[in-house]
Amino acid sequence: MKKPFVAPSVLAADFSRLDAAAAEIDASGAEWTHLDVMDGHFVPNLTFGPKMVKDLRPHSRSVFDVHLMVSNPGDLFGPFAQAGADYITFHAEAAVHIHRLLQAVRDLGKKPGISIVPSTPVSAIEEVLPVLDLVLVMTVNPGFGGQALIGECLEKVKKLVRIREELGLSFLISVDGGVNPSTAAKVREAGVDVMVAGEAFFKAQDKKALVALLKG
């Protein structure tokens, strides 16, 4: 089985030292950087906008997955595409015309992703699985870091793996929330391609060892 990519979430980093955080991610062997954009409306927290991503981009070699936890995601596709996002992931719960929005991301030359919160079933996004590049399964209720993984959400990962195989699709499956050394094995066993880790990564003394442990 192919080892998953690890995507440290800068939500857990020291915002006054984000260039150092980017260097730590690059040095650790992690391939992606997860960038949580929160608007204080769709989720009860505020983080950062496209300028931060643009400023961080020259300091990092990794893939940038911008995760839009916002109420009107389409309004931000252009600014984050210009800022240097590689993937632009938005929430199914925040959109009516999901197919149109996925195409809008692709038209900007970026890879579109869909995220679902713990209460949203896979069936809500089945119709658009053939036209996206990433499914982000939230294993905590979004808005804050440091929460415990909701184990039942991993059943959604397993279902997505089955659907992908049955339909011959190629989208990646990511998990975000409560990923740490004690949960990594069951997350990997569910079949994920990308593991988002926030506090577990930035609190680790040996980040390279942590990434290796998460990958298994």
Secondary structure, 3 states (H helix, E strand, C coil): CCCCEEEEEHHHCCHHHHHHHHHHHHHHCCCEEEEEEEECCCCCCECCCHHHHHHHHHHCCCEEEEEEECCCHHHHHHHHHHHCCCEEEEEHHHCCCHHHHHHHHHHCCCEEEEEECCCCCHHHCHHHHHHCCEEEEECCCCCCCCCCCCHHHHHHHHHHHHHHHHHCCCCEEEEECCCCCCCHHHHHHHCCCEEEECHHHHCCCCHHHHHHHHHC
